[in-house]
Amino acid sequence: MRSFLYLLLLVAISSCTGQEPVQEEKINGITLVATRNPIDSTGITPIKNYNANYAVIVPYAWMRSLEEPQVNYEEERGWWGEKPTGVKATIKHMNEQDLDVLLKPQIWIGRGSYTGEINLKSEEEWKILENSYTDYIMKFANIAASENVAMFCIGTELDSFVELRPIYWNNLIQNIRDIYKGKLTYAGNWDSYKNVHFWEQLDYIGVDAYFPVSKEKTPDPLTIQESWKKWVDELSTLSRKLNKKILFAEYGYISADYAGLEPWKNAGEDRLENQKAQAILLQGLYDAVWKQEWFAGGFLWKHHAEDSRHRDFAKRFTTQGKEGEKVVAKNYLQTRN
């Protein structure tokens, strides 16, 4: 009896010390562009320089158009980094450098059409899409399971597909759960993530966070701070409602004028390079969301392991060799436990 009372006393004392509960480490992620040729561990080392603890592998499949339902993925063609052998090797290189992996297979549609607008006319066409998408996604779910990948993304920006075929998605999630025991998410677009019906079946609410935050050529930090208030309220409300943390499955900005106006777009010839705009926008995002309790972390879009792939990307999303690279590294370091 005395020992029991003593134990209760210890518990009471420890509860009064005011110690904060241990916080879950933020996911500080970088998206790796699949490489055309094989890479070794030196191709992954620069990701560590961002103070990242997670990296994304994106093996693409493709559809010819919004109206053609077949999802095409061919193991014998395409880039090394998108083939199963290349994906497995890249996972190994990442794990050896203490990087957890998000495996994120996604679709590219001909002429750059938006995947959220898939427009099929018949039940037969929907079945072709569902069957071919299942073959594709389950191939990589099996790789995620066999390679002990930390997180798997079941789809990216598939608005109409998700909305119109709920039974299919419920079954797909269950099929993935049957073989894969890691964390699951889906990448909903910034303007449609609230409409996803299966968040409760996943571990994170994934958002591609291309929220408009500035109409200025070079944004004022105060403008960004004010603009984020609306989006933070929206995100935190859904997080509390579903008791799930928000994960930015993609985030980033181009390094060009007006980068905060329509952040999902690349810059045309009418916009000049503007590294300062990218850096200010990134810092504004970190200030607004990164330390929020409801926020799990996110994945910067994107990093190129092959020099030939980023030499001409002065105005594109990558922060490599730009002011934004230091901003990312500084903020990732600050939020590591």
Secondary structure, DSSP 8 states (H G I E B T S, - for coil): -HHHHHHHHHHHHHHTS---------EEEEEE---SS---GGGTHHHHTTT-SEEEE--EEEES-TT----B--TTSS-GGGSHHHHHHHHHHHHHTT-EEEE--EEEEGGG--GGG----SHHHHHHHHHHHHHHHHHHHHHHHHTT-SEEEEEES-HHHHHH-HHHHHHHHHHHHHH--SEEEEEEETTTGGG-S-GGGSSEEEEE-------SSS--HHHHHHHHHHHHHHHHHHHHHHT-EEEEEEE---SBTTTTTSTTS---TTS-B-HHHHHHHHHHHIIIIIT-TTEEEEEEEEE-SSGGGTTT-TTSS--TTSHHHHHHHHHHHHT--
